């Protein structure tokens, strides 16, 4: 969240079990075991394909939001991750071809086995 004075990113993921109608926090038992996990971010693109969840790009702000001096800056991510929600395993996706430029605040969808970034 960004209050204008503080910026905080959560590095967690939750799964909503429709059958049980309850939330489950993913990966609590695996954090700290040198498991790959994407860095905290906002405004990333998220899509689902063949029971896997994919995350691309996004933004991480460092420093304060509003200040008379320019002490806030950020990173626009270009990495892509997949999450297997059954095993709760994140994997950094190795991409081929020319990826989209770094971006955040965009939409993504899967159409005919292709992830479209708009």
N, CA, C and O atoms as CSV, one atom per row, in Angstrom:
chain,resi,resn,atom,element,x,y,z
A,1,UNK,N,N,0.828,-1.170,0.000
A,1,UNK,CA,C,0.000,0.000,0.000
A,1,UNK,C,C,0.872,1.232,0.000
A,1,UNK,O,O,2.046,1.166,0.363
A,2,UNK,N,N,0.313,2.349,-0.401
A,2,UNK,CA,C,1.033,3.616,-0.482
A,2,UNK,C,C,0.168,4.665,0.180
A,2,UNK,O,O,-0.856,5.075,-0.367
A,3,UNK,N,N,0.582,5.100,1.362
A,3,UNK,CA,C,-0.202,6.080,2.115
A,3,UNK,C,C,0.167,7.514,1.775
A,3,UNK,O,O,-0.477,8.451,2.247
A,4,UNK,N,N,1.191,7.689,0.965
A,4,UNK,CA,C,1.690,9.029,0.710
A,4,UNK,C,C,2.899,9.329,1.566
A,4,UNK,O,O,3.704,10.195,1.226
A,5,UNK,N,N,3.034,8.617,2.680
A,5,UNK,CA,C,4.198,8.772,3.557
A,5,UNK,C,C,4.992,7.476,3.653
A,5,UNK,O,O,6.216,7.505,3.777
A,6,UNK,N,N,4.312,6.358,3.598
A,6,UNK,CA,C,4.950,5.053,3.684
A,6,UNK,C,C,4.520,4.199,2.492
A,6,UNK,O,O,3.401,4.314,1.993
A,7,UNK,N,N,5.425,3.353,2.057
A,7,UNK,CA,C,5.126,2.401,0.998
A,7,UNK,C,C,5.457,1.020,1.540
A,7,UNK,O,O,6.549,0.792,2.060
A,8,UNK,N,N,4.504,0.098,1.415
A,8,UNK,CA,C,4.736,-1.266,1.890
A,8,UNK,C,C,4.195,-2.257,0.874
A,8,UNK,O,O,3.067,-2.132,0.399
A,9,UNK,N,N,5.022,-3.241,0.550
A,9,UNK,CA,C,4.620,-4.303,-0.357
A,9,UNK,C,C,4.551,-5.604,0.417
A,9,UNK,O,O,5.404,-5.885,1.259
A,10,UNK,N,N,3.539,-6.388,0.131
A,10,UNK,CA,C,3.382,-7.684,0.766
A,10,UNK,C,C,3.954,-8.733,-0.163
A,10,UNK,O,O,3.666,-8.725,-1.360
A,11,UNK,N,N,4.754,-9.626,0.365
A,11,UNK,CA,C,5.335,-10.692,-0.445
A,11,UNK,C,C,4.686,-12.006,-0.052
A,11,UNK,O,O,5.337,-12.914,0.465
A,12,UNK,N,N,3.381,-12.085,-0.310
A,12,UNK,CA,C,2.630,-13.281,0.057
A,12,UNK,C,C,1.597,-13.593,-1.013
A,12,UNK,O,O,1.340,-12.783,-1.903
A,13,UNK,N,N,1.024,-14.752,-0.915
A,13,UNK,CA,C,-0.010,-15.174,-1.858
A,13,UNK,C,C,-1.055,-15.983,-1.098
A,13,UNK,O,O,-0.733,-16.735,-0.178
A,14,UNK,N,N,-2.299,-15.815,-1.496
A,14,UNK,CA,C,-3.412,-16.516,-0.860
A,14,UNK,C,C,-4.214,-17.278,-1.906
A,14,UNK,O,O,-4.281,-16.881,-3.069
A,15,UNK,N,N,-4.815,-18.372,-1.477
A,15,UNK,CA,C,-5.679,-19.178,-2.314
A,15,UNK,C,C,-7.046,-19.236,-1.649
A,15,UNK,O,O,-7.144,-19.522,-0.455
A,16,UNK,N,N,-8.107,-18.964,-2.415
A,16,UNK,CA,C,-9.454,-19.075,-1.875
A,16,UNK,C,C,-10.016,-20.430,-2.283
A,16,UNK,O,O,-10.167,-20.715,-3.471
A,17,UNK,N,N,-10.322,-21.258,-1.298
A,17,UNK,CA,C,-10.904,-22.579,-1.524
A,17,UNK,C,C,-12.418,-22.423,-1.619
A,17,UNK,O,O,-13.081,-22.221,-0.602
A,18,UNK,N,N,-12.979,-22.514,-2.836
A,18,UNK,CA,C,-14.411,-22.318,-3.020
A,18,UNK,C,C,-15.232,-23.406,-2.329
A,18,UNK,O,O,-16.310,-23.126,-1.804
A,19,UNK,N,N,-14.735,-24.634,-2.326
A,19,UNK,CA,C,-15.467,-25.722,-1.681
A,19,UNK,C,C,-15.627,-25.510,-0.184
A,19,UNK,O,O,-16.661,-25.845,0.394
A,20,UNK,N,N,-14.583,-24.944,0.445
A,20,UNK,CA,C,-14.613,-24.692,1.891
A,20,UNK,C,C,-14.988,-23.255,2.226
A,20,UNK,O,O,-15.256,-22.931,3.383
A,21,UNK,N,N,-15.007,-22.391,1.203
A,21,UNK,CA,C,-15.311,-20.964,1.378
A,21,UNK,C,C,-14.378,-20.317,2.405
A,21,UNK,O,O,-14.820,-19.611,3.311
A,22,UNK,N,N,-13.055,-20.580,2.238
A,22,UNK,CA,C,-12.097,-19.960,3.145
A,22,UNK,C,C,-10.767,-19.716,2.443
A,22,UNK,O,O,-10.427,-20.377,1.462
A,23,UNK,N,N,-10.025,-18.747,2.976
A,23,UNK,CA,C,-8.723,-18.369,2.455
A,23,UNK,C,C,-7.635,-19.231,3.076
A,23,UNK,O,O,-7.721,-19.637,4.235
A,24,UNK,N,N,-6.598,-19.503,2.265
A,24,UNK,CA,C,-5.430,-20.237,2.742
A,24,UNK,C,C,-4.194,-19.468,2.288
A,24,UNK,O,O,-4.056,-19.157,1.105
A,25,UNK,N,N,-3.301,-19.163,3.218
A,25,UNK,CA,C,-2.059,-18.490,2.865
A,25,UNK,C,C,-1.099,-19.512,2.284
A,25,UNK,O,O,-0.858,-20.557,2.888
A,26,UNK,N,N,-0.547,-19.214,1.108
A,26,UNK,CA,C,0.322,-20.153,0.413
A,26,UNK,C,C,1.779,-19.970,0.818
A,26,UNK,O,O,2.252,-18.848,0.996
A,27,UNK,N,N,2.468,-21.070,0.957
A,27,UNK,CA,C,3.912,-21.037,1.098
A,27,UNK,C,C,4.462,-20.704,2.458
A,27,UNK,O,O,5.677,-20.551,2.588
A,28,UNK,N,N,3.649,-20.585,3.472
A,28,UNK,CA,C,4.165,-20.263,4.803
A,28,UNK,C,C,5.167,-21.298,5.275
A,28,UNK,O,O,6.147,-20.956,5.938
A,29,UNK,N,N,4.935,-22.560,4.942
A,29,UNK,CA,C,5.826,-23.621,5.380
A,29,UNK,C,C,7.103,-23.685,4.546
A,29,UNK,O,O,8.051,-24.375,4.922
A,30,UNK,N,N,7.137,-22.960,3.398
A,30,UNK,CA,C,8.287,-23.058,2.509
A,30,UNK,C,C,9.174,-21.830,2.537
A,30,UNK,O,O,10.323,-21.898,2.100
A,31,UNK,N,N,8.678,-20.713,3.038
A,31,UNK,CA,C,9.498,-19.503,3.080
A,31,UNK,C,C,10.673,-19.723,4.025
A,31,UNK,O,O,10.534,-20.393,5.049
A,32,UNK,N,N,11.802,-19.174,3.692
A,32,UNK,CA,C,12.975,-19.333,4.516
A,32,UNK,C,C,13.780,-20.568,4.169
A,32,UNK,O,O,14.838,-20.796,4.757
A,33,UNK,N,N,13.306,-21.371,3.229
A,33,UNK,CA,C,14.019,-22.583,2.815
A,33,UNK,C,C,14.752,-22.361,1.492
A,33,UNK,O,O,14.942,-23.300,0.719
A,34,UNK,N,N,15.161,-21.119,1.235
A,34,UNK,CA,C,15.825,-20.764,-0.019
A,34,UNK,C,C,14.982,-21.130,-1.232
A,34,UNK,O,O,15.517,-21.511,-2.273
A,35,UNK,N,N,13.686,-21.016,-1.101
A,35,UNK,CA,C,12.766,-21.295,-2.192
A,35,UNK,C,C,12.646,-20.045,-3.055
A,35,UNK,O,O,12.552,-18.935,-2.531
A,36,UNK,N,N,12.648,-20.218,-4.370
A,36,UNK,CA,C,12.460,-19.081,-5.269
A,36,UNK,C,C,11.081,-18.491,-5.057
A,36,UNK,O,O,10.100,-19.219,-4.910
A,37,UNK,N,N,11.010,-17.177,-5.041
A,37,UNK,CA,C,9.768,-16.462,-4.804
A,37,UNK,C,C,9.910,-15.110,-5.481
A,37,UNK,O,O,10.948,-14.468,-5.320
A,38,UNK,N,N,8.925,-14.650,-6.226
A,38,UNK,CA,C,9.079,-13.328,-6.861
A,38,UNK,C,C,9.187,-12.221,-5.819
A,38,UNK,O,O,8.646,-12.333,-4.719
A,39,UNK,N,N,9.883,-11.166,-6.175
A,39,UNK,CA,C,9.994,-10.031,-5.259
A,39,UNK,C,C,8.633,-9.355,-5.124
A,39,UNK,O,O,7.802,-9.461,-6.026
A,40,UNK,N,N,8.393,-8.663,-4.014
A,40,UNK,CA,C,7.111,-7.957,-3.846
A,40,UNK,C,C,6.918,-6.928,-4.957
A,40,UNK,O,O,7.877,-6.305,-5.411
A,41,UNK,N,N,5.659,-6.755,-5.394
A,41,UNK,CA,C,5.385,-5.814,-6.483
A,41,UNK,C,C,3.908,-5.474,-6.548
A,41,UNK,O,O,3.075,-6.162,-5.957
A,42,UNK,N,N,3.594,-4.428,-7.254
A,42,UNK,CA,C,2.208,-4.062,-7.538
A,42,UNK,C,C,2.062,-3.896,-9.040
A,42,UNK,O,O,3.052,-3.886,-9.772
A,43,UNK,N,N,0.824,-3.767,-9.496
A,43,UNK,CA,C,0.504,-3.451,-10.888
A,43,UNK,C,C,1.098,-4.437,-11.891
A,43,UNK,O,O,1.448,-4.048,-13.006
A,44,UNK,N,N,1.216,-5.706,-11.509
A,44,UNK,CA,C,1.743,-6.722,-12.419
A,44,UNK,C,C,0.596,-7.356,-13.203
A,44,UNK,O,O,-0.571,-7.235,-12.832
A,45,UNK,N,N,0.951,-8.026,-14.282
A,45,UNK,CA,C,-0.034,-8.763,-15.058
A,45,UNK,C,C,-0.100,-10.193,-14.548
A,45,UNK,O,O,0.933,-10.807,-14.281
A,46,UNK,N,N,-1.306,-10.724,-14.412
A,46,UNK,CA,C,-1.502,-12.082,-13.919
A,46,UNK,C,C,-2.441,-12.818,-14.859
A,46,UNK,O,O,-3.486,-12.290,-15.241
A,47,UNK,N,N,-2.071,-14.032,-15.230
A,47,UNK,CA,C,-2.900,-14.860,-16.094
A,47,UNK,C,C,-2.856,-16.307,-15.639
A,47,UNK,O,O,-1.968,-16.708,-14.887
A,48,UNK,N,N,-3.823,-17.085,-16.102
A,48,UNK,CA,C,-3.899,-18.507,-15.749
A,48,UNK,C,C,-3.890,-19.316,-17.030
A,48,UNK,O,O,-4.560,-18.968,-18.001
A,49,UNK,N,N,-3.119,-20.408,-17.027
A,49,UNK,CA,C,-3.067,-21.307,-18.168
A,49,UNK,C,C,-2.751,-22.711,-17.668
A,49,UNK,O,O,-1.764,-22.924,-16.965
A,50,UNK,N,N,-3.604,-23.665,-18.041
A,50,UNK,CA,C,-3.432,-25.070,-17.673
A,50,UNK,C,C,-3.121,-25.247,-16.186
A,50,UNK,O,O,-2.148,-25.909,-15.825
A,51,UNK,N,N,-3.944,-24.659,-15.337
A,51,UNK,CA,C,-3.844,-24.761,-13.878
A,51,UNK,C,C,-2.574,-24.151,-13.296
A,51,UNK,O,O,-2.215,-24.452,-12.158
A,52,UNK,N,N,-1.893,-23.306,-14.052
A,52,UNK,CA,C,-0.728,-22.576,-13.547
A,52,UNK,C,C,-1.057,-21.091,-13.585
A,52,UNK,O,O,-1.796,-20.637,-14.457
A,53,UNK,N,N,-0.514,-20.342,-12.649
A,53,UNK,CA,C,-0.712,-18.897,-12.586
A,53,UNK,C,C,0.598,-18.240,-13.002
A,53,UNK,O,O,1.668,-18.605,-12.516
A,54,UNK,N,N,0.504,-17.264,-13.910
A,54,UNK,CA,C,1.686,-16.578,-14.417
A,54,UNK,C,C,1.647,-15.105,-14.032
A,54,UNK,O,O,0.600,-14.462,-14.107
A,55,UNK,N,N,2.795,-14.576,-13.620
A,55,UNK,CA,C,2.940,-13.175,-13.218
A,55,UNK,C,C,4.043,-12.567,-14.069
A,55,UNK,O,O,5.135,-13.126,-14.176
A,56,UNK,N,N,3.753,-11.409,-14.679
A,56,UNK,CA,C,4.758,-10.699,-15.474
A,56,UNK,C,C,4.822,-9.246,-15.042
A,56,UNK,O,O,3.799,-8.608,-14.792
A,57,UNK,N,N,6.044,-8.736,-14.958
A,57,UNK,CA,C,6.262,-7.306,-14.736
A,57,UNK,C,C,5.787,-6.811,-13.392
A,57,UNK,O,O,5.786,-7.546,-12.404
A,58,UNK,N,N,5.383,-5.555,-13.366
A,58,UNK,CA,C,4.929,-4.916,-12.144
A,58,UNK,C,C,5.883,-3.815,-11.710
A,58,UNK,O,O,6.823,-3.468,-12.426
A,59,UNK,N,N,5.628,-3.275,-10.533
A,59,UNK,CA,C,6.367,-2.106,-10.053
A,59,UNK,C,C,6.643,-2.233,-8.567
A,59,UNK,O,O,5.791,-2.680,-7.799
A,60,UNK,N,N,7.839,-1.838,-8.173
A,60,UNK,CA,C,8.196,-1.746,-6.757
A,60,UNK,C,C,8.755,-0.358,-6.508
A,60,UNK,O,O,9.737,0.041,-7.134
A,61,UNK,N,N,8.138,0.378,-5.602
A,61,UNK,CA,C,8.583,1.726,-5.252
A,61,UNK,C,C,9.468,1.655,-4.020
A,61,UNK,O,O,9.192,0.906,-3.083
A,62,UNK,N,N,10.524,2.437,-4.032
A,62,UNK,CA,C,11.422,2.537,-2.883
A,62,UNK,C,C,11.410,3.980,-2.407
A,62,UNK,O,O,11.354,4.897,-3.225
A,63,UNK,N,N,11.460,4.193,-1.121
A,63,UNK,CA,C,11.471,5.549,-0.584
A,63,UNK,C,C,10.072,6.049,-0.324
A,63,UNK,O,O,9.109,5.284,-0.377
A,64,UNK,N,N,9.959,7.335,-0.043
A,64,UNK,CA,C,8.667,7.943,0.260
A,64,UNK,C,C,7.962,8.378,-1.007
A,64,UNK,O,O,8.594,8.604,-2.039
A,65,UNK,N,N,6.643,8.493,-0.919
A,65,UNK,CA,C,5.854,8.866,-2.090
A,65,UNK,C,C,5.943,10.345,-2.400
A,65,UNK,O,O,6.218,10.733,-3.535
A,66,UNK,N,N,5.713,11.164,-1.400
A,66,UNK,CA,C,5.684,12.604,-1.616
A,66,UNK,C,C,6.741,13.251,-0.740
A,66,UNK,O,O,6.763,13.049,0.474
A,67,UNK,N,N,7.602,14.017,-1.351
A,67,UNK,CA,C,8.671,14.653,-0.606
A,67,UNK,C,C,9.145,15.856,-1.392
A,67,UNK,O,O,9.028,15.897,-2.617
A,68,UNK,N,N,9.685,16.841,-0.678
A,68,UNK,CA,C,10.223,17.998,-1.382
A,68,UNK,C,C,11.491,17.616,-2.134
A,68,UNK,O,O,11.808,18.202,-3.169
A,69,UNK,N,N,12.212,16.634,-1.611
A,69,UNK,CA,C,13.372,16.137,-2.357
A,69,UNK,C,C,12.965,14.886,-3.123
A,69,UNK,O,O,11.959,14.252,-2.805
A,70,UNK,N,N,13.733,14.544,-4.105
A,70,UNK,CA,C,13.397,13.387,-4.924
A,70,UNK,C,C,14.032,12.130,-4.326
A,70,UNK,O,O,15.014,11.616,-4.861
A,71,UNK,N,N,13.467,11.632,-3.209
A,71,UNK,CA,C,14.046,10.457,-2.564
A,71,UNK,C,C,13.199,9.206,-2.794
A,71,UNK,O,O,13.386,8.193,-2.120
A,72,UNK,N,N,12.276,9.279,-3.738
A,72,UNK,CA,C,11.520,8.081,-4.078
A,72,UNK,C,C,11.881,7.659,-5.492
A,72,UNK,O,O,12.034,8.492,-6.386
A,73,UNK,N,N,12.013,6.368,-5.679
A,73,UNK,CA,C,12.297,5.809,-6.994
A,73,UNK,C,C,11.716,4.406,-7.026
A,73,UNK,O,O,11.290,3.878,-5.999
A,74,UNK,N,N,11.701,3.823,-8.175
A,74,UNK,CA,C,11.104,2.500,-8.266
A,74,UNK,C,C,11.744,1.658,-9.342
A,74,UNK,O,O,12.589,2.119,-10.110
A,75,UNK,N,N,11.319,0.418,-9.374
A,75,UNK,CA,C,11.786,-0.545,-10.354
A,75,UNK,C,C,10.575,-1.063,-11.123
A,75,UNK,O,O,9.591,-1.491,-10.520
A,76,UNK,N,N,10.644,-1.027,-12.436
A,76,UNK,CA,C,9.627,-1.654,-13.269
A,76,UNK,C,C,10.199,-3.018,-13.652
A,76,UNK,O,O,11.230,-3.100,-14.320
A,77,UNK,N,N,9.534,-4.072,-13.233
A,77,UNK,CA,C,10.047,-5.431,-13.400
A,77,UNK,C,C,9.822,-5.960,-14.815
A,77,UNK,O,O,8.864,-5.587,-15.493
A,78,UNK,N,N,10.724,-6.833,-15.238
A,78,UNK,CA,C,10.612,-7.489,-16.545
A,78,UNK,C,C,10.613,-9.008,-16.405
A,78,UNK,O,O,10.632,-9.724,-17.406
A,79,UNK,N,N,10.593,-9.499,-15.176
A,79,UNK,CA,C,10.645,-10.947,-14.987
A,79,UNK,C,C,9.257,-11.567,-15.064
A,79,UNK,O,O,8.238,-10.892,-14.916
A,80,UNK,N,N,9.253,-12.884,-15.304
A,80,UNK,CA,C,8.011,-13.646,-15.388
A,80,UNK,C,C,8.148,-14.874,-14.501
A,80,UNK,O,O,9.177,-15.550,-14.507
A,81,UNK,N,N,7.082,-15.157,-13.728
A,81,UNK,CA,C,7.066,-16.271,-12.798
A,81,UNK,C,C,5.825,-17.113,-13.023
A,81,UNK,O,O,4.789,-16.605,-13.452
A,82,UNK,N,N,5.932,-18.407,-12.730
A,82,UNK,CA,C,4.756,-19.272,-12.738
A,82,UNK,C,C,4.579,-19.834,-11.333
A,82,UNK,O,O,5.550,-20.079,-10.618
A,83,UNK,N,N,3.323,-20.032,-10.954
A,83,UNK,CA,C,2.988,-20.603,-9.655
A,83,UNK,C,C,2.135,-21.835,-9.879
A,83,UNK,O,O,1.098,-21.777,-10.539
A,84,UNK,N,N,2.581,-22.951,-9.324
A,84,UNK,CA,C,1.770,-24.161,-9.293
A,84,UNK,C,C,1.030,-24.133,-7.964
A,84,UNK,O,O,1.629,-24.428,-6.929
A,85,UNK,N,N,-0.269,-23.782,-7.961
A,85,UNK,CA,C,-0.981,-23.632,-6.688
A,85,UNK,C,C,-1.191,-24.948,-5.938
A,85,UNK,O,O,-1.437,-24.940,-4.731
A,86,UNK,N,N,-1.096,-26.070,-6.638
A,86,UNK,CA,C,-1.258,-27.368,-5.952
A,86,UNK,C,C,-0.034,-27.669,-5.100
A,86,UNK,O,O,-0.165,-28.092,-3.951
A,87,UNK,N,N,1.150,-27.456,-5.653
A,87,UNK,CA,C,2.395,-27.746,-4.940
A,87,UNK,C,C,2.944,-26.518,-4.217
A,87,UNK,O,O,3.883,-26.624,-3.427
A,88,UNK,N,N,2.352,-25.347,-4.491
A,88,UNK,CA,C,2.816,-24.062,-3.954
A,88,UNK,C,C,4.301,-23.881,-4.274
A,88,UNK,O,O,5.131,-23.687,-3.386
A,89,UNK,N,N,4.605,-23.950,-5.569
A,89,UNK,CA,C,5.976,-23.782,-6.037
A,89,UNK,C,C,6.017,-22.680,-7.088
A,89,UNK,O,O,5.311,-22.741,-8.095
A,90,UNK,N,N,6.855,-21.667,-6.841
A,90,UNK,CA,C,7.106,-20.612,-7.811
A,90,UNK,C,C,8.312,-21.019,-8.653
A,90,UNK,O,O,9.270,-21.591,-8.135
A,91,UNK,N,N,8.263,-20.722,-9.957
A,91,UNK,CA,C,9.372,-20.992,-10.858
A,91,UNK,C,C,9.573,-19.773,-11.741
A,91,UNK,O,O,8.625,-19.268,-12.342
A,92,UNK,N,N,10.814,-19.302,-11.817
A,92,UNK,CA,C,11.101,-18.194,-12.728
A,92,UNK,C,C,11.066,-18.743,-14.150
A,92,UNK,O,O,11.734,-19.729,-14.460
A,93,UNK,N,N,10.284,-18.099,-15.007
A,93,UNK,CA,C,10.076,-18.570,-16.380
A,93,UNK,C,C,11.220,-18.074,-17.257
A,93,UNK,O,O,11.539,-16.886,-17.284
A,94,UNK,N,N,11.824,-19.011,-17.968
A,94,UNK,CA,C,12.850,-18.654,-18.956
A,94,UNK,C,C,12.123,-18.378,-20.265
A,94,UNK,O,O,11.445,-19.245,-20.816
A,95,UNK,N,N,12.279,-17.154,-20.745
A,95,UNK,CA,C,11.538,-16.748,-21.934
A,95,UNK,C,C,12.418,-16.804,-23.166
A,95,UNK,O,O,13.637,-16.650,-23.085
A,96,UNK,N,N,11.794,-17.023,-24.289
A,96,UNK,CA,C,12.464,-16.936,-25.570
A,96,UNK,C,C,11.903,-15.755,-26.337
A,96,UNK,O,O,10.905,-15.164,-25.927
A,97,UNK,N,N,12.519,-15.416,-27.417
A,97,UNK,CA,C,12.022,-14.309,-28.228
A,97,UNK,C,C,12.288,-12.961,-27.590
A,97,UNK,O,O,13.067,-12.850,-26.643
A,98,UNK,N,N,11.649,-11.960,-28.106
A,98,UNK,CA,C,11.808,-10.595,-27.598
A,98,UNK,C,C,10.634,-10.301,-26.665
A,98,UNK,O,O,9.490,-10.250,-27.119
A,99,UNK,N,N,10.896,-10.107,-25.362
A,99,UNK,CA,C,9.800,-9.864,-24.418
A,99,UNK,C,C,9.260,-8.444,-24.551
A,99,UNK,O,O,9.899,-7.589,-25.164
A,100,UNK,N,N,8.088,-8.193,-23.980
A,100,UNK,CA,C,7.577,-6.811,-23.954
A,100,UNK,C,C,8.546,-5.921,-23.180
A,100,UNK,O,O,9.351,-6.407,-22.385
A,101,UNK,N,N,8.461,-4.637,-23.418
A,101,UNK,CA,C,9.274,-3.694,-22.661
A,101,UNK,C,C,8.845,-3.735,-21.194
A,101,UNK,O,O,7.747,-4.204,-20.895
A,102,UNK,N,N,9.684,-3.253,-20.271
A,102,UNK,CA,C,9.284,-3.214,-18.858
A,102,UNK,C,C,7.976,-2.444,-18.724
A,102,UNK,O,O,7.798,-1.388,-19.331
A,103,UNK,N,N,7.053,-2.996,-17.911
A,103,UNK,CA,C,5.772,-2.319,-17.771
A,103,UNK,C,C,5.075,-2.687,-16.482
A,103,UNK,O,O,5.366,-3.703,-15.851
A,104,UNK,N,N,4.150,-1.828,-16.115
A,104,UNK,CA,C,3.295,-2.045,-14.951
A,104,UNK,C,C,1.944,-1.403,-15.250
A,104,UNK,O,O,1.838,-0.543,-16.124
A,105,UNK,N,N,0.920,-1.822,-14.525
A,105,UNK,CA,C,-0.411,-1.253,-14.718
A,105,UNK,C,C,-1.023,-1.619,-16.055
A,105,UNK,O,O,-1.657,-0.776,-16.689
A,106,UNK,N,N,-0.853,-2.828,-16.491
A,106,UNK,CA,C,-1.356,-3.277,-17.787
A,106,UNK,C,C,-2.277,-4.464,-17.580
A,106,UNK,O,O,-2.411,-4.969,-16.466
A,107,UNK,N,N,-2.901,-4.901,-18.641
A,107,UNK,CA,C,-3.787,-6.066,-18.588
A,107,UNK,C,C,-3.164,-7.216,-19.353
A,107,UNK,O,O,-2.361,-7.009,-20.263
A,108,UNK,N,N,-3.536,-8.425,-18.979
A,108,UNK,CA,C,-3.063,-9.618,-19.667
A,108,UNK,C,C,-4.186,-10.641,-19.705
A,108,UNK,O,O,-5.029,-10.686,-18.809
A,109,UNK,N,N,-4.191,-11.453,-20.737
A,109,UNK,CA,C,-5.174,-12.532,-20.825
A,109,UNK,C,C,-4.567,-13.655,-21.666
A,109,UNK,O,O,-3.609,-13.442,-22.409
A,110,UNK,N,N,-5.132,-14.832,-21.537
A,110,UNK,CA,C,-4.693,-15.979,-22.326
A,110,UNK,C,C,-5.736,-16.239,-23.397
A,110,UNK,O,O,-6.930,-16.338,-23.112
A,111,UNK,N,N,-5.264,-16.347,-24.645
A,111,UNK,CA,C,-6.150,-16.613,-25.766
A,111,UNK,C,C,-5.438,-17.579,-26.701
A,111,UNK,O,O,-4.334,-17.297,-27.166
A,112,UNK,N,N,-6.064,-18.713,-26.977
A,112,UNK,CA,C,-5.501,-19.725,-27.870
A,112,UNK,C,C,-4.066,-20.089,-27.486
A,112,UNK,O,O,-3.167,-20.111,-28.327
A,113,UNK,N,N,-3.878,-20.368,-26.215
A,113,UNK,CA,C,-2.586,-20.817,-25.663
A,113,UNK,C,C,-1.497,-19.758,-25.775
A,113,UNK,O,O,-0.312,-20.088,-25.815
A,114,UNK,N,N,-1.888,-18.495,-25.826
A,114,UNK,CA,C,-0.927,-17.391,-25.854
A,114,UNK,C,C,-1.297,-16.383,-24.784
A,114,UNK,O,O,-2.471,-16.079,-24.574
A,115,UNK,N,N,-0.281,-15.868,-24.111
A,115,UNK,CA,C,-0.504,-14.832,-23.112
A,115,UNK,C,C,-0.378,-13.480,-23.806
A,115,UNK,O,O,0.697,-13.130,-24.292
A,116,UNK,N,N,-1.450,-12.732,-23.856
A,116,UNK,CA,C,-1.452,-11.420,-24.493
A,116,UNK,C,C,-1.217,-10.345,-23.444
A,116,UNK,O,O,-1.900,-10.319,-22.420
A,117,UNK,N,N,-0.268,-9.469,-23.683
A,117,UNK,CA,C,0.001,-8.330,-22.802
A,117,UNK,C,C,-0.503,-7.099,-23.530
A,117,UNK,O,O,-0.071,-6.808,-24.645
A,118,UNK,N,N,-1.416,-6.376,-22.897
A,118,UNK,CA,C,-2.032,-5.214,-23.539
A,118,UNK,C,C,-1.666,-3.962,-22.789
A,118,UNK,O,O,-2.085,-2.870,-23.169
